[in-house]
Amino acid sequence: LSSLNLLVADSELWAEYESVVLGRTASPDAARDNSDTGVSAGMLQEQIKRLKNKGTALAVFAPRGMGLHSWNGDSKKRTQIRRRFQLIGTTADAMRVWDIRRAVQVLRQQVGDKVRLHLVGSGTNAWLAAAAAVVLDSDIESARLTNLSDDRDQRPVFLNADRSFTPSELLALAVHRTDVVTFGAADGLIKSVARLAQDAQWGGGDFTVK
């Protein structure tokens, strides 16, 4: 094994994973998309195609509140659950970043340091992956982020985040830690990050737009 892609899945993608890979029908709760992440159609199939490359593997991970961990109840109940995180000074999305960080740590323990690990996400999960790349204490080869939007409704909720950094600055911090490849990102996001990535004083990884 030379390369491992860690795909961050929401409930919709997890249901597709269960159907396509595991050959079973997802439970109603697991199939419910609690996160509105906007995962692009065909994301899983595209990652499976990459498995044809020799030495490449795929790990699919759903953070809390998604997939098998979906919170039960109607939309009102799920809103109450998300608000409980704020009562203790955090948000569900902030804890999902922690979940992704722990998933990377566990994979590193399993496959060792020589395997190239790529963090993959789409929509809101792409932002979660970018945030995780910033706080990781384990090296990853790259973060591959699809459909990054600057729409507030498509970004994760972090307490007081808008007072501390802009979406472009968060993406730039991810570039500072590792190589970042974006697919279909909003123009307003990539222009400022591309300029910063070209600054020799900024350092960090490469920033590629596709």
N, C-alpha and C positions, 0 to 999 in steps of 0.2 A: 504494500500500500504506500503510495507516494503522495496522494492528494485526497483531502476529505472536504466535502461541502456540507456545511451545517445550515439547513434551510429552516428559517423561522416561520412557522405556520400559524395562521389563524384558524378559526373553526371551519371555515369554508374549505380551505386547502387541506385541513386534516381529514375532513370527510372525503375529499377526493383521494387522498393518500390511502385511506382505508379501503376505498372502492377499487382503485387501480392496482395498488401494490399488495394489499392484504386480502383482496377478493371478498370483502364483506361489506354489508350495509351499515353505515354509521348510525348510531343512536340519534333520536331526535334532538337531544340536548347537545350532543357532540357536533351535530351538523349545524346547529344554530350559530350564526355569526354574531357574537356579542361585541365585537370590537370595531366593526365597520372599517376594516383595514384596506379595502379596495385592492385585494390581491388580483393581479392580472390573470386572465384566462390562459391556460396552458403553462403556467409557471412550473407545475410539477413535471409535466411531460418534458419540458425543456431541460430540467435538471436530470431526469432519467436518461435523456439522450447523451448527456455528458458521461454517463457511466460506461459508455462504449469505449472511452479512453482507458487504456490499460493502466491499472493501478489507482483508479479513481473510485471513491465510495461516496455515498450520500447518507447523511443523517437528518431526519426530520424531527423537529422539536417544537412543541406547542407550549408557550408559557402559561402561567396561571390564568384561569378564566377563559381558556380557549381549548378546542378539541375535547379530549377526554376529561379535561378539567373545567369544562364550561359550567358556569353557575346556573343552577336551576331557577325556575320562576319566570314571571313575565317581565316586560321591560321595566316596570316600576320597581320590582324587586331587585333587578340587576343594578338599577340606578342607586338604590339604597346600599347595595354591597359596595359599589364604587365610592360612595360618599363616606363609608366607614374608614376607608384608607386615609381620607383627608382628615378625619378626626384624630388620627395618630401622626399627622404631619407628613404624609406621603400620598401617593396616588397608585392606582392599579398599574398604570403604565410604568411608573418608576420601579415598582417591584418586578415587572416583566423584564426590565433591563437587567435587574439583579439575577433573574432566572436564566437569562441568556448568558450572562457572565459565568454563572455556575455550570451551565451546560458546556461551555468552552473548556472550563477547568477540568471537568470530568472526562471529556474527550481527550484532552491533552494527557491525562493520566493513563488513558487506555491505549493511545496510539504512539505516545512518545513525542519528542521534540522535533524529530526529523521529518515527520509528515506535514505537508503544507495544508494549513487549515484555512478555508474560505468561508466567511460569514455571508449568508445570502438572505435577502428579504425584499418584499415588495409592498408598496403602499405605506400604510402606517407602520407595518412591521419593518420596512426599510429604515424608517427613522429610529425605531427601537434598536435595530442592528447597528446603526451609526452611533447612537448613544452608548451602546455596549462596547463598541470599539474604542471609545474614548476612555472608558474606565477599566478596560481589561488589564489584568496583571499577567496574562499569558499572551505571547506573540501570535498573531495570525498573519497569514500571507496577504489577505486582502478582504475588503468588504465589497460585495457586489450588490448594488442597490437599484431596484427597478421602480419606476413610477413615483419618484420623489416629488411631492407636491408642496407648494408653499401655502396651500389652502389651510386655514386654521382647523377646519373640521377633519382634515386628513392627517393631521400631526398628532402625536401622543400628548397626553396631558401631564405636565410636570409643574408642581407648585412654583409660582413666581418665576417660571422659566423666561417669560417674555421680558421680565425686568433685568435679566442677567445676560441673555445672549439671544441673537437672532437665529433663525433656521440656517442661514448661510454660515454663521459662526460655528454652529454645532457641527455642520458638515466639514468645515475647515479644521476643526479640532480632530475629527476622525481621520482626515488626511494627514494631520500632524503625527498620528500614531501608526498608520498603516497605509498601504495602497488602497485607493478607492476607485471603483469602476461604477459609473452610473449609466442607466438605460432609461431614456424617456424622462429625464428630470426637467423641471421647470427652468426656463431660461434665466429667470431672475435669481435662481439659486446658484447656477453653475458659473455665471460670469465672474462674480466677485471671488468665488472659491478658486477658479482657474487662475485668476491674476495672482492670488496669494500663493498658490501652489508653485508658481513660477519664480517666486522670490527666494533667492538662495538663502537668505537669512531665516526664512520660515522653517526650512528643513522638512523632515518627515518623509512621507511616502509620495508616490506618484498619483496624480488625479487624471482619470481618463473618462471622457464623455463619449457614449455611443448612442 
